[in-house]
C-alpha cells in the first residue's frame, strides 16, 4: 500500500503540482480513507519527501542508463541534457518550481543529491572523452564538472533567474554548447557541430 500511495501521489504531484494536491485529494483519487495514508505518512511533508526520493531514484537510473550506453561522450551529454530538460521543464508552474518555492528544504536535499549523481556521470564522461580524443587532455576534470553543474543549477534557481525572459530549455542547451566548446578537441568540435546541425 505504501508504494501504491507514493506512485499515485507522484502522478498527481507531477500533473497538478506539490502545493495544490492535498492528502484528501490523494485519498479520494485512490478510493481510500485519509486515515489509511496517515498509517504510512504522518503528514504531507513526509509524503512529498517520499515522492521526491522515488522520483530521484528513477532519474538516477535513467542517467546511469545514458552514461552506460554505447553513444560517444558528446552524444551522451546531449542525451542527458534533453532528459534533464524534460524533467525540470521550463515554466515557473512546473512541479519542481513549486517544490523549490514551497518545500525549500526538500528541494535543497534533492538538489544536493542530483548534483552528486550528475557530477559522477560528468566525471566519467570527461575521462572517456579524453581517452577517445574528443576532450582536451589538459583539462581539470573536477573543475570542468563543477563549472558545468554550477551553470545548470543557476539556470533553474528561482532567486537568480526568476525574472529572466529567456526559455530555460534554450539556456540549458546554450550552456551545454558553451561547455563543450571549452573542452573539445578539433575532433570533438566536429562531432559537436554535426549534432547541432542535425538538431
Secondary structure, DSSP 8 states (H G I E B T S, - for coil): -HHHHHHHHHHHHHHH-TTT--HHHHHHHHTS-HHHHHTT-SSHHHHHHHHHHHHHHHHHHHHHHHHTSSS-HHHHHHHHHHHHHHHH-SSTTSHHHHHHHH-HHHHHHHHHHHHHHHHHHHHHHHHHHHHTTSB-TTS-HHHHHHHHHHHHHHHT-HHHHTT--S-HHHHHHHHHHHHHHHHB-HHHHHHHHHHHHH-
